[in-house]
């Protein structure tokens, strides 16, 4: 897994409201586009440079495309990056205050210490 690349995706999508909305409405398309067009630019690589660390694994790509933050956490994506992005994506869908945050906590409750390694 390229945890760095996954975390960079989460960070850059979260920091741009237009990309956040694009990812909400077309997650698979956004993941495919970002991986092909932005990954090498974000990481300051030359166009001709290609390596496995510039690509998501199939499992990462699928978890990102499904908005599956539990799978991303299990794979080692940083929990603060997943939480902040997915709040931006889904908090509006909950009527009660902190509704999404409560669901996030409930869905991650099955994990116990030590948590998956989030170092890059």
Buried (B, 14 or more C-beta within 10 A) or exposed (E): EBBEBBBBBBBBBBEEEEBBBBBBEEBBEBBBBBBEEBBBEBBEBEEEEEEEEBBBBEBBBBBBBEBBBBBBBBBBBBBEBBBBBBBBBBBEEEEEEEBBBEBBEEEBEEEEEEEEEBEE
